[in-house]
Amino acid sequence: MKAMGIPAGATLNIYTVSGELVHKETAQGGLVEWDGRTVEGKTVASGTYYYVVRSGGQNITAGPLVIWRSK
């Protein structure tokens, strides 16, 4: 996943549907790339996740993210 046009210093957080944080990254130069791995480096399972981009203590964008892994 690539997220572009994000303010420098903003954070991208990705959560499971139950609210567990699986990834957190700070934007560098307006771009954040997520390789589908958790903060521990494990590949996430297929399913629905939610992303939240925060800057200056406010959510600036959020939405669902569907990951599909073929077998």
Backbone as XML, in Angstrom:
<?xml version="1.0"?>
<chain id="A" units="angstrom">
  <residue number="1" name="MET">
    <atom name="N" x="0.839" y="-1.166" z="0.000"/>
    <atom name="CA" x="0.000" y="0.000" z="0.000"/>
    <atom name="C" x="0.887" y="1.233" z="0.000"/>
  </residue>
  <residue number="2" name="LYS">
    <atom name="N" x="0.559" y="2.184" z="-0.843"/>
    <atom name="CA" x="1.253" y="3.461" z="-0.866"/>
    <atom name="C" x="0.248" y="4.553" z="-0.557"/>
  </residue>
  <residue number="3" name="ALA">
    <atom name="N" x="0.618" y="5.427" z="0.344"/>
    <atom name="CA" x="-0.198" y="6.597" z="0.661"/>
    <atom name="C" x="0.646" y="7.818" z="0.344"/>
  </residue>
  <residue number="4" name="MET">
    <atom name="N" x="0.147" y="8.651" z="-0.571"/>
    <atom name="CA" x="0.898" y="9.824" z="-0.998"/>
    <atom name="C" x="0.181" y="11.100" z="-0.576"/>
  </residue>
  <residue number="5" name="GLY">
    <atom name="N" x="0.910" y="12.190" z="-0.530"/>
    <atom name="CA" x="0.326" y="13.477" z="-0.185"/>
    <atom name="C" x="0.055" y="13.638" z="1.298"/>
  </residue>
  <residue number="6" name="ILE">
    <atom name="N" x="0.751" y="12.861" z="2.103"/>
    <atom name="CA" x="0.586" y="12.935" z="3.552"/>
    <atom name="C" x="1.565" y="13.968" z="4.092"/>
  </residue>
  <residue number="7" name="PRO">
    <atom name="N" x="1.125" y="14.834" z="4.993"/>
    <atom name="CA" x="2.044" y="15.828" z="5.553"/>
    <atom name="C" x="3.245" y="15.169" z="6.231"/>
  </residue>
  <residue number="8" name="ALA">
    <atom name="N" x="4.423" y="15.739" z="6.031"/>
    <atom name="CA" x="5.627" y="15.222" z="6.691"/>
    <atom name="C" x="5.399" y="15.207" z="8.194"/>
  </residue>
  <residue number="9" name="GLY">
    <atom name="N" x="5.778" y="14.123" z="8.828"/>
    <atom name="CA" x="5.613" y="13.981" z="10.267"/>
    <atom name="C" x="4.286" y="13.375" z="10.682"/>
  </residue>
  <residue number="10" name="ALA">
    <atom name="N" x="3.333" y="13.237" z="9.735"/>
    <atom name="CA" x="2.059" y="12.582" z="10.055"/>
    <atom name="C" x="2.312" y="11.090" z="10.240"/>
  </residue>
  <residue number="11" name="THR">
    <atom name="N" x="1.429" y="10.422" z="10.972"/>
    <atom name="CA" x="1.590" y="8.988" z="11.179"/>
    <atom name="C" x="0.465" y="8.222" z="10.501"/>
  </residue>
  <residue number="12" name="LEU">
    <atom name="N" x="0.817" y="7.083" z="9.935"/>
    <atom name="CA" x="-0.140" y="6.143" z="9.363"/>
    <atom name="C" x="-0.247" y="4.994" z="10.344"/>
  </residue>
  <residue number="13" name="ASN">
    <atom name="N" x="-1.450" y="4.752" z="10.856"/>
    <atom name="CA" x="-1.710" y="3.638" z="11.758"/>
    <atom name="C" x="-2.674" y="2.687" z="11.072"/>
  </residue>
  <residue number="14" name="ILE">
    <atom name="N" x="-2.392" y="1.395" z="11.144"/>
    <atom name="CA" x="-3.278" y="0.391" z="10.571"/>
    <atom name="C" x="-3.723" y="-0.534" z="11.692"/>
  </residue>
  <residue number="15" name="TYR">
    <atom name="N" x="-5.050" y="-0.762" z="11.755"/>
    <atom name="CA" x="-5.662" y="-1.533" z="12.830"/>
    <atom name="C" x="-6.462" y="-2.696" z="12.268"/>
  </residue>
  <residue number="16" name="THR">
    <atom name="N" x="-6.607" y="-3.756" z="13.085"/>
    <atom name="CA" x="-7.542" y="-4.822" z="12.766"/>
    <atom name="C" x="-8.947" y="-4.311" z="13.036"/>
  </residue>
  <residue number="17" name="VAL">
    <atom name="N" x="-9.963" y="-5.070" z="12.634"/>
    <atom name="CA" x="-11.335" y="-4.655" z="12.896"/>
    <atom name="C" x="-11.645" y="-4.643" z="14.390"/>
  </residue>
  <residue number="18" name="SER">
    <atom name="N" x="-10.867" y="-5.370" z="15.186"/>
    <atom name="CA" x="-11.071" y="-5.366" z="16.643"/>
    <atom name="C" x="-10.295" y="-4.259" z="17.342"/>
  </residue>
  <residue number="19" name="GLY">
    <atom name="N" x="-9.569" y="-3.438" z="16.565"/>
    <atom name="CA" x="-8.880" y="-2.290" z="17.134"/>
    <atom name="C" x="-7.429" y="-2.500" z="17.504"/>
  </residue>
  <residue number="20" name="GLU">
    <atom name="N" x="-6.861" y="-3.655" z="17.172"/>
    <atom name="CA" x="-5.453" y="-3.924" z="17.479"/>
    <atom name="C" x="-4.557" y="-3.228" z="16.458"/>
  </residue>
  <residue number="21" name="LEU">
    <atom name="N" x="-3.584" y="-2.477" z="16.940"/>
    <atom name="CA" x="-2.635" y="-1.801" z="16.061"/>
    <atom name="C" x="-1.708" y="-2.837" z="15.436"/>
  </residue>
  <residue number="22" name="VAL">
    <atom name="N" x="-1.638" y="-2.858" z="14.101"/>
    <atom name="CA" x="-0.741" y="-3.795" z="13.428"/>
    <atom name="C" x="0.447" y="-3.101" z="12.779"/>
  </residue>
  <residue number="23" name="HIS">
    <atom name="N" x="0.321" y="-1.802" z="12.502"/>
    <atom name="CA" x="1.421" y="-1.081" z="11.860"/>
    <atom name="C" x="1.331" y="0.398" z="12.198"/>
  </residue>
  <residue number="24" name="LYS">
    <atom name="N" x="2.488" y="1.013" z="12.371"/>
    <atom name="CA" x="2.554" y="2.455" z="12.625"/>
    <atom name="C" x="3.816" y="2.968" z="11.955"/>
  </residue>
  <residue number="25" name="GLU">
    <atom name="N" x="3.656" y="4.037" z="11.182"/>
    <atom name="CA" x="4.806" y="4.594" z="10.473"/>
    <atom name="C" x="4.641" y="6.093" z="10.309"/>
  </residue>
  <residue number="26" name="THR">
    <atom name="N" x="5.750" y="6.807" z="10.367"/>
    <atom name="CA" x="5.744" y="8.253" z="10.186"/>
    <atom name="C" x="6.079" y="8.589" z="8.740"/>
  </residue>
  <residue number="27" name="ALA">
    <atom name="N" x="5.305" y="9.507" z="8.164"/>
    <atom name="CA" x="5.501" y="9.911" z="6.767"/>
    <atom name="C" x="6.796" y="10.683" z="6.601"/>
  </residue>
  <residue number="28" name="GLN">
    <atom name="N" x="7.491" y="10.359" z="5.550"/>
    <atom name="CA" x="8.712" y="11.061" z="5.173"/>
    <atom name="C" x="8.495" y="11.623" z="3.774"/>
  </residue>
  <residue number="29" name="GLY">
    <atom name="N" x="8.554" y="12.916" z="3.618"/>
    <atom name="CA" x="8.414" y="13.523" z="2.293"/>
    <atom name="C" x="7.057" y="13.298" z="1.646"/>
  </residue>
  <residue number="30" name="GLY">
    <atom name="N" x="6.006" y="13.162" z="2.445"/>
    <atom name="CA" x="4.659" y="13.013" z="1.904"/>
    <atom name="C" x="4.278" y="11.620" z="1.458"/>
  </residue>
  <residue number="31" name="LEU">
    <atom name="N" x="5.111" y="10.614" z="1.751"/>
    <atom name="CA" x="4.851" y="9.255" z="1.295"/>
    <atom name="C" x="5.042" y="8.257" z="2.420"/>
  </residue>
  <residue number="32" name="VAL">
    <atom name="N" x="4.110" y="7.306" z="2.490"/>
    <atom name="CA" x="4.244" y="6.173" z="3.404"/>
    <atom name="C" x="3.960" y="4.914" z="2.596"/>
  </residue>
  <residue number="33" name="GLU">
    <atom name="N" x="4.806" y="3.921" z="2.724"/>
    <atom name="CA" x="4.579" y="2.638" z="2.071"/>
    <atom name="C" x="4.473" y="1.562" z="3.139"/>
  </residue>
  <residue number="34" name="TRP">
    <atom name="N" x="3.459" y="0.682" z="2.999"/>
    <atom name="CA" x="3.273" y="-0.428" z="3.934"/>
    <atom name="C" x="3.398" y="-1.720" z="3.155"/>
  </residue>
  <residue number="35" name="ASP">
    <atom name="N" x="4.239" y="-2.612" z="3.642"/>
    <atom name="CA" x="4.494" y="-3.874" z="2.948"/>
    <atom name="C" x="3.603" y="-5.017" z="3.419"/>
  </residue>
  <residue number="36" name="GLY">
    <atom name="N" x="2.584" y="-4.722" z="4.222"/>
    <atom name="CA" x="1.666" y="-5.761" z="4.670"/>
    <atom name="C" x="2.164" y="-6.559" z="5.851"/>
  </residue>
  <residue number="37" name="ARG">
    <atom name="N" x="3.101" y="-5.989" z="6.590"/>
    <atom name="CA" x="3.647" y="-6.673" z="7.771"/>
    <atom name="C" x="3.275" y="-5.917" z="9.043"/>
  </residue>
  <residue number="38" name="THR">
    <atom name="N" x="3.229" y="-6.662" z="10.131"/>
    <atom name="CA" x="2.911" y="-6.079" z="11.433"/>
    <atom name="C" x="4.136" y="-5.367" z="11.991"/>
  </residue>
  <residue number="39" name="VAL">
    <atom name="N" x="3.965" y="-4.712" z="13.129"/>
    <atom name="CA" x="5.098" y="-4.055" z="13.784"/>
    <atom name="C" x="6.163" y="-5.074" z="14.190"/>
  </residue>
  <residue number="40" name="GLU">
    <atom name="N" x="5.773" y="-6.351" z="14.334"/>
    <atom name="CA" x="6.729" y="-7.416" z="14.669"/>
    <atom name="C" x="7.365" y="-8.039" z="13.429"/>
  </residue>
  <residue number="41" name="GLY">
    <atom name="N" x="6.944" y="-7.609" z="12.226"/>
    <atom name="CA" x="7.515" y="-8.126" z="10.995"/>
    <atom name="C" x="6.790" y="-9.320" z="10.411"/>
  </residue>
  <residue number="42" name="LYS">
    <atom name="N" x="5.633" y="-9.697" z="10.967"/>
    <atom name="CA" x="4.865" y="-10.834" z="10.454"/>
    <atom name="C" x="3.894" y="-10.348" z="9.375"/>
  </residue>
  <residue number="43" name="THR">
    <atom name="N" x="3.701" y="-11.169" z="8.355"/>
    <atom name="CA" x="2.764" y="-10.841" z="7.287"/>
    <atom name="C" x="1.340" y="-10.923" z="7.823"/>
  </residue>
  <residue number="44" name="VAL">
    <atom name="N" x="0.531" y="-9.891" z="7.541"/>
    <atom name="CA" x="-0.853" y="-9.907" z="8.015"/>
    <atom name="C" x="-1.681" y="-10.869" z="7.180"/>
  </residue>
  <residue number="45" name="ALA">
    <atom name="N" x="-2.738" y="-11.380" z="7.772"/>
    <atom name="CA" x="-3.652" y="-12.287" z="7.087"/>
    <atom name="C" x="-4.580" y="-11.505" z="6.168"/>
  </residue>
  <residue number="46" name="SER">
    <atom name="N" x="-5.198" y="-12.212" z="5.229"/>
    <atom name="CA" x="-6.240" y="-11.595" z="4.409"/>
    <atom name="C" x="-7.348" y="-11.111" z="5.325"/>
  </residue>
  <residue number="47" name="GLY">
    <atom name="N" x="-7.952" y="-9.997" z="4.972"/>
    <atom name="CA" x="-9.059" y="-9.496" z="5.771"/>
    <atom name="C" x="-9.196" y="-7.998" z="5.644"/>
  </residue>
  <residue number="48" name="THR">
    <atom name="N" x="-10.087" y="-7.453" z="6.455"/>
    <atom name="CA" x="-10.344" y="-6.022" z="6.464"/>
    <atom name="C" x="-9.579" y="-5.363" z="7.599"/>
  </residue>
  <residue number="49" name="TYR">
    <atom name="N" x="-8.914" y="-4.284" z="7.292"/>
    <atom name="CA" x="-8.162" y="-3.490" z="8.255"/>
    <atom name="C" x="-8.637" y="-2.050" z="8.114"/>
  </residue>
  <residue number="50" name="TYR">
    <atom name="N" x="-8.264" y="-1.225" z="9.050"/>
    <atom name="CA" x="-8.616" y="0.187" z="8.983"/>
    <atom name="C" x="-7.362" y="1.021" z="9.117"/>
  </residue>
  <residue number="51" name="TYR">
    <atom name="N" x="-7.265" y="2.051" z="8.304"/>
    <atom name="CA" x="-6.113" y="2.943" z="8.398"/>
    <atom name="C" x="-6.573" y="4.302" z="8.916"/>
  </residue>
  <residue number="52" name="VAL">
    <atom name="N" x="-5.682" y="4.938" z="9.657"/>
    <atom name="CA" x="-5.914" y="6.282" z="10.165"/>
    <atom name="C" x="-4.629" y="7.065" z="9.976"/>
  </residue>
  <residue number="53" name="VAL">
    <atom name="N" x="-4.728" y="8.229" z="9.343"/>
    <atom name="CA" x="-3.583" y="9.124" z="9.206"/>
    <atom name="C" x="-3.812" y="10.270" z="10.176"/>
  </residue>
  <residue number="54" name="ARG">
    <atom name="N" x="-2.839" y="10.472" z="11.062"/>
    <atom name="CA" x="-2.946" y="11.519" z="12.081"/>
    <atom name="C" x="-1.822" y="12.532" z="11.900"/>
  </residue>
  <residue number="55" name="SER">
    <atom name="N" x="-2.202" y="13.803" z="12.068"/>
    <atom name="CA" x="-1.231" y="14.885" z="11.997"/>
    <atom name="C" x="-1.652" y="15.958" z="12.974"/>
  </residue>
  <residue number="56" name="GLY">
    <atom name="N" x="-0.728" y="16.411" z="13.776"/>
    <atom name="CA" x="-1.030" y="17.466" z="14.738"/>
    <atom name="C" x="-2.112" y="17.092" z="15.733"/>
  </residue>
  <residue number="57" name="GLY">
    <atom name="N" x="-2.190" y="15.803" z="16.093"/>
    <atom name="CA" x="-3.178" y="15.361" z="17.062"/>
    <atom name="C" x="-4.585" y="15.180" z="16.507"/>
  </residue>
  <residue number="58" name="GLN">
    <atom name="N" x="-4.747" y="15.322" z="15.189"/>
    <atom name="CA" x="-6.064" y="15.163" z="14.569"/>
    <atom name="C" x="-6.020" y="14.084" z="13.494"/>
  </residue>
  <residue number="59" name="ASN">
    <atom name="N" x="-7.124" y="13.357" z="13.357"/>
    <atom name="CA" x="-7.251" y="12.418" z="12.250"/>
    <atom name="C" x="-7.512" y="13.224" z="10.988"/>
  </residue>
  <residue number="60" name="ILE">
    <atom name="N" x="-6.675" y="13.022" z="9.966"/>
    <atom name="CA" x="-6.891" y="13.772" z="8.731"/>
    <atom name="C" x="-7.514" y="12.913" z="7.639"/>
  </residue>
  <residue number="61" name="THR">
    <atom name="N" x="-7.413" y="11.601" z="7.758"/>
    <atom name="CA" x="-8.096" y="10.689" z="6.847"/>
    <atom name="C" x="-8.158" y="9.315" z="7.494"/>
  </residue>
  <residue number="62" name="ALA">
    <atom name="N" x="-9.174" y="8.553" z="7.131"/>
    <atom name="CA" x="-9.335" y="7.208" z="7.669"/>
    <atom name="C" x="-10.233" y="6.413" z="6.733"/>
  </residue>
  <residue number="63" name="GLY">
    <atom name="N" x="-10.133" y="5.108" z="6.801"/>
    <atom name="CA" x="-11.008" y="4.280" z="5.979"/>
    <atom name="C" x="-10.636" y="2.823" z="6.031"/>
  </residue>
  <residue number="64" name="PRO">
    <atom name="N" x="-11.438" y="1.999" z="5.372"/>
    <atom name="CA" x="-11.157" y="0.564" z="5.355"/>
    <atom name="C" x="-10.066" y="0.231" z="4.343"/>
  </residue>
  <residue number="65" name="LEU">
    <atom name="N" x="-9.429" y="-0.892" z="4.575"/>
    <atom name="CA" x="-8.366" y="-1.394" z="3.712"/>
    <atom name="C" x="-8.533" y="-2.902" z="3.664"/>
  </residue>
  <residue number="66" name="VAL">
    <atom name="N" x="-8.738" y="-3.458" z="2.479"/>
    <atom name="CA" x="-8.934" y="-4.899" z="2.344"/>
    <atom name="C" x="-7.652" y="-5.519" z="1.808"/>
  </residue>
  <residue number="67" name="ILE">
    <atom name="N" x="-7.177" y="-6.523" z="2.518"/>
    <atom name="CA" x="-5.983" y="-7.265" z="2.105"/>
    <atom name="C" x="-6.425" y="-8.638" z="1.615"/>
  </residue>
  <residue number="68" name="TRP">
    <atom name="N" x="-6.017" y="-8.997" z="0.416"/>
    <atom name="CA" x="-6.349" y="-10.305" z="-0.115"/>
    <atom name="C" x="-5.052" y="-11.013" z="-0.489"/>
  </residue>
  <residue number="69" name="ARG">
    <atom name="N" x="-4.839" y="-12.141" z="0.116"/>
    <atom name="CA" x="-3.638" y="-12.938" z="-0.180"/>
    <atom name="C" x="-4.082" y="-14.212" z="-0.873"/>
  </residue>
  <residue number="70" name="SER">
    <atom name="N" x="-3.617" y="-14.438" z="-2.083"/>
    <atom name="CA" x="-3.958" y="-15.672" z="-2.767"/>
    <atom name="C" x="-3.077" y="-16.797" z="-2.252"/>
  </residue>
  <residue number="71" name="LYS">
    <atom name="N" x="-3.589" y="-17.993" z="-2.312"/>
    <atom name="CA" x="-2.849" y="-19.142" z="-1.767"/>
    <atom name="C" x="-2.082" y="-19.855" z="-2.832"/>
  </residue>
</chain>
